[in-house]
Amino acid sequence: MTGMTKALLAASITFVMAGCTSVQVQPLERMSYLDTVCIERNEAVIVPGFLSVIKRGFSRNGLNTRVYDAPVPGHCEVILTYTALRSWDVTTYLSHAELWLNDPYGDEIAYAQYHLVAGGGLTFSKFAGVETKMNPVIDDLLVNY
């Protein structure tokens, strides 16, 4: 293999890997008493429709949601906090999101992360909608429901 061939191979692998999506999920364990998840609204998230996608995802998995501004009321048994970031390449798109589920004492009981490695690289799938990206993540998070 010539030096030029090796360089092209390395560049090709880098190009392909740059478009990878990373998803990490620690699913929520089934809780017989859980009916409603309280969501703490994050005003810093400016990804259009993000909160609506979360609410629909929980509903699709049989859980009700109530959205509150901080602080969340003390009667909440499970509290969801979240963040979502967008990147820009011709248009804006969801590039990173995290969902944390905590008990009333603040202990993390479930977690999910969606991340476009290298901002999605040159793949067009990075322009997919929030629902397309987050529905599988939410379904994995709530696989026990």
C-alpha positions in Angstrom: 0.0 0.0 0.0 1.5 3.3 -1.0 1.6 6.3 1.3 -1.1 8.1 -0.8 -3.4 5.0 -0.6 -3.0 4.9 3.2 -3.7 8.6 3.4 -6.9 8.2 1.3 -8.0 5.2 3.4 -7.5 7.1 6.6 -9.3 10.1 5.3 -12.2 7.9 4.1 -12.5 6.2 7.5 -12.4 9.6 9.2 -15.1 10.9 6.8 -17.4 7.9 7.5 -16.8 8.0 11.3 -17.5 11.7 11.4 -21.2 11.0 10.6 -21.8 8.6 13.5 -24.5 9.0 16.1 -23.8 8.1 19.7 -26.7 7.0 21.9 -26.3 6.1 25.5 -29.2 4.9 27.6 -29.7 3.8 31.2 -33.4 2.7 31.1 -35.9 3.6 33.8 -36.7 0.6 35.9 -40.4 -0.3 36.1 -42.1 1.3 39.1 -45.6 0.1 39.9 -46.7 3.4 41.4 -45.4 5.6 38.6 -48.1 7.2 36.5 -46.9 10.8 36.0 -43.4 12.2 35.3 -42.8 15.8 36.2 -40.8 17.7 33.7 -38.8 20.8 34.7 -39.0 23.2 31.8 -35.6 24.3 30.5 -36.0 27.8 29.1 -32.4 27.6 27.7 -33.4 24.9 25.2 -34.2 26.6 21.9 -34.6 23.5 19.8 -38.0 23.9 18.2 -40.5 21.2 19.4 -38.1 19.5 21.7 -40.3 19.5 24.8 -43.4 18.4 22.8 -41.4 15.4 21.4 -40.5 14.4 25.0 -44.1 14.7 26.2 -45.4 12.6 23.2 -42.7 10.0 23.7 -43.6 9.5 27.4 -47.3 9.4 26.5 -46.6 6.8 23.7 -45.0 4.7 26.4 -47.9 5.0 28.8 -46.7 7.7 31.1 -48.4 11.1 31.7 -46.3 14.2 32.1 -46.7 17.6 33.7 -44.4 20.5 32.9 -43.3 22.8 35.7 -41.0 25.8 35.9 -38.3 25.3 38.5 -38.6 24.4 41.3 -40.7 21.3 40.6 -43.4 20.6 43.3 -42.5 18.3 46.1 -45.2 15.8 45.3 -43.4 14.7 42.1 -42.1 11.1 42.4 -40.0 11.2 39.2 -38.5 14.4 37.8 -37.2 14.8 34.2 -34.6 17.5 33.4 -33.2 17.9 30.0 -30.9 19.8 27.7 -30.7 20.0 23.9 -28.2 21.7 21.7 -28.4 22.6 18.0 -25.7 23.1 15.5 -25.7 24.9 12.2 -24.8 23.8 8.7 -27.0 25.5 6.1 -29.8 25.2 8.7 -30.0 24.4 12.4 -30.4 20.8 13.5 -30.4 18.8 16.8 -26.8 17.8 17.6 -26.9 16.8 21.3 -29.6 16.0 23.9 -29.6 14.6 27.4 -32.5 13.4 29.5 -32.1 12.8 33.3 -34.7 11.2 35.4 -34.3 11.7 39.2 -36.1 10.7 42.3 -37.4 13.4 44.7 -34.1 13.3 46.5 -32.1 14.2 43.4 -30.7 10.8 42.8 -30.4 9.8 39.1 -32.6 6.8 38.3 -32.3 6.9 34.5 -30.4 8.7 31.8 -30.4 9.0 28.0 -28.1 10.9 25.6 -28.2 11.5 21.9 -25.0 12.9 20.3 -23.9 13.5 16.7 -20.2 12.8 16.7 -18.3 15.7 15.1 -21.6 17.5 14.6 -22.8 14.9 12.2 -20.0 15.4 9.7 -21.2 15.4 6.1 -24.1 13.0 6.4 -27.5 14.3 5.5 -29.2 12.3 8.3 -28.1 15.1 10.7 -30.9 17.2 9.3 -33.5 14.7 10.4 -36.2 16.1 12.6 -36.2 16.1 16.4 -38.8 13.4 16.5 -36.9 11.1 14.2 -33.8 11.5 16.4 -35.4 11.4 19.8 -38.2 8.8 19.5 -35.8 5.8 19.6 -33.9 7.3 22.5 -37.1 7.9 24.5 -38.4 4.4 23.7 -35.1 2.9 24.9 -35.2 5.0 28.0 -38.8 3.8 28.8 -38.3 0.2 27.5 -39.8 -1.2 30.7 -43.1 0.7 30.2 
